[in-house]
Amino acid sequence: MLTTPIFTRLLSTAEYGQYNVFNSWLSIVTIFVSLDLAAGVYTQGLIKFETERKVYSSSLQGLTTTLCLFWTVIYLLFRNFWNDLFSLTTVQMLAMLVMIWATAVFRFWAGEQRVLYRYKALVFVTLGVSFAKPVIGIVFVVLAEDKVTARILGLALVELIGYAGFFFVQMWRGKKFYSAKFWKHALLFNLPLIPHYLSQVVLSSADRIMIKDMVGDSQAGIYSLAYAVSSIMALFNSSLSQTISPWVYRKIKEKKIKDIPSVAYISLALIAGVNLLLIALAPEAVAIFAPRSYHEAIWVIPPVAMSVYFMYSYDLFAKFAFYYEKTNFIMLASIIGAALNVVLNFICIGIWGYVAAGYTTLVCYIVYCIGHYIFMNKTCDKYCDGVRPYQLKKILFITIPFLAMGFLLLLTYNYAILRYGLIAVAAVFAFVKRKQLVGLVKKVMAVKKS
């Protein structure tokens, strides 16, 4: 994220758009090639099969490697077809397959580290790779004529070198490439979830592909910049979610459902707060991250940032269906959200332009979240003795003011003095309530100790 200002200046808006469309295709193809085995099924399995954790990890590494090799062969046999379908070159497609495997390898290892709360090695590796990616990328882009391919190759090279070793680490520990028990469990769990994972990717990526096709590469680049800036807040999402997920799964396993809401409500309020901060500073963030040609991105950031809040909310609700393997519930809610996103994008981008995609994303994540909330309650009615973890009125007490304040800040973008005044009031309030705010953060982080 910190190097986005560099690459938005090294690449034109059109090149930046092409690179982000590649990332969108990468997200989609990852679902089919790796079945996203490093996602929900792996974390759930680490808790469910904790006495066989090492064998479970190595066997899923083996399954993912097998899938990646299979799809690489399929690609090479019909590469002209695939290249035309994705509008990518052979080099770009091969780099994509390498990235899919390497990223999956890292996610398996990282997931195990998080479940065990071993963060030192994880932080060290993450920082090292995060430093190497932009350094190699800048060198490649500056020296190359095809800057988009150079950017892609830089990422693939760093991920291959940085992550491949973890495959051998987990294989050495588990000493099992193939396990009929765990391969069957992972496939039966994840295959029904393919529509769900694909729907998630459609919600987060289809808009850029549709903007490219319906409006142009430059507009896709501007929209991608807004999405990239908003993704800063998604980092809080993933960090917080990955910290409390093992704890939540353990509470579900122990039937201590009533312990979950107090931490969940606080985490929702924290996510709402950091996203409002981004919305308030969106004009300044865009000015820092990109040259003047990207300025229109400020109008996309508020709805996308508000969507980040609902991404986090959905994850809290979906954990119950994941744990009890109610994949049909998960799939149905996800398909509805993704299908609505494609339809609304097609209609609204055609009428109001690419900025409308930010608002369709927000609407669809709200619908997506509502669907998962309903299915969570159905799951809890059946498996948790009728105990429902969250009260709707408390969720709305956080959500409605968050949305209202987000749109209010959007209206102040042309009135800098008013916007800075609201930021000052919020800063004073945060300072006065600092002890309470620090206490709330400590309460959420206490799940690590428990």
Residue, then its C-alpha position, 0 to 999 in steps of 0.5 A: m500500500l505504501t508503494t502505490p504512490i510510486f507505481t501510480r506515477l510509473l504507470s499510466t492510468a491505462e497501464y495501472g488499469q490493465y495491471n489491476v484487471f490482471n489482479s482481478w482475473l488472478s482472484i477469479v482463477t485462484i478459486f478454480v485452480s486452488l479451490d481456495l483450500a487455504a481459506g475457511v476449510y483450513t482454519q476450521g480443520l486446524i481446530k477440528f483436527e488439532t491433534e493431527r494438525k501437522v499431517y492435515s497441513s502437509s496433506l492440504q499442501g499436497l492437494t493444492t500442489t496437485l491441483c496447480l500442476f493439473w491446471t498448468v498442464i491444462y493451460l499449456l495444452f490450450r494456451n491460445f484459448w486461455n490467452d484470448l479468454f483473459s486477454l493476457t499473454t503466455v508469460q502473464m498466465l504462467a506468472m499467474l499460476v506460479m503466484i496462485w501456488a506460492t500464495a497458497v503455500f504461504r497462506f497454509w503456513a500463515g494460517e497455522q502460525r495464526v491459530l498457534y498465535r506465533y506471530k514473530a516469524l509471520v511478521f518477519v516473513t511478511l515484512g521481508v516479502s513486502f519490502a522485496k516486492p516493490v523494490i524488485g517491481i520498481v527495478f523491473v518496471v523502470l527497465a522494461e518496455d512492457k511495464v505491466t508484464a514487468r510488474i507482474l513478473g516482479l511479484a511472481l519472482v518474489e513470491l516464489i522465492g519468499y514462499a516456496g520454502f514453507f511447502f517443504v517445511q510443512m511437508w517435512r513436519g507432516k510427512k504426508f503428501y496424500s491423505a485420503k481422509f483429509w483430501k476427502h474432507a477438504l474437497l467435500f467441504n470446499l467444492p460446494l463453497i466454490p460459488h461462495y468464494l467465486s461470489q466474493v471475488v465477483l463482489s470485489s473484482a468484477d467491477r474493474i473488469m466491467i469498467k474496463d470493458m464498458v468504459g476504458d482502461s483509464q477509468a478502470g485505473i482510477y477506480s482501482l486506485a480508489y479500491a486500493v486506498s480503501s483496501i488500507m482499511a481492509l488490512f484492519n479487517s483481515s488482521l482483526s478477523q485472523t486474530i479472533s477467528p481461532w478464538v471464535y471457532r473455539k468458543i463455538k466448539e465449546k458451546k460458549i456462544k454467549d462469550i462471542p458478542s461482547v468482543a464482536y460488537i467492539s470489533l465492529a465499532l473499531i472497524a467502523g471507526v477506522n473506515l470513517l477516518l479514511i472517508a474523512l481523509a479521502p481527498e488527502a489520501v488520493a493526493i498522496f497516493a496518485p497524481r492529479s489524473y486520479h483525483e476523481a477516485i475520491w468519489v469512489i472511496p466512501p462507498v467502497a470504504m463502507s463496504v469494507y465494514f460489511m465485509y467484516s460483518y459478513d465474516l462474523f456471521a458466516k463463521f457459524a455456517f463454516y464451523y457446522e459445514k452448512t455450505n448450502f447456506i453460505m453458497l446461497a447468500s454469496i450467489i445472491g450478492a454476486a449476481l446482484n452486483v453484476v446486474l447492478n454494475f451493468i445497469c448503473i455503470g452504463i447510466w452513471g459511469y464508473v463511479a456508480a460501481g462503488y455504490t453498487t458494491l456497497v448495496c451488494y455487500i449490505v444484501y450479502c451481509i443480511g443473507h449471512y445474518i439470516f443463515m447464521n440464525k438458522t444454523c444457531d437455531k439447529y446446532c447451538d440450542g437456539v442461542r443466537p449470538y448477536q442482537l440485531k438492534k445492537i448491530l444496527f446501533i453501530t451500523i446506521p450511525f456509521l452509514a449516516m456519518g460516512f455519507l455526511l463526510l462525503l458531502t463535505y468534500n467540496y467544503a474543506i473547512l467544514r470537513y476539517g472541523l468535523i475531523a477536529v471534533a472527532a479528534v477531540f472526542a477521541f482524546v477525551k475518551r482515549k482511556q475507554l477506547v484503549g480499553l476496548v482495543k485491549k478487550v478485543m486483543a485479550v482473545k489472544k491470551s485466552 
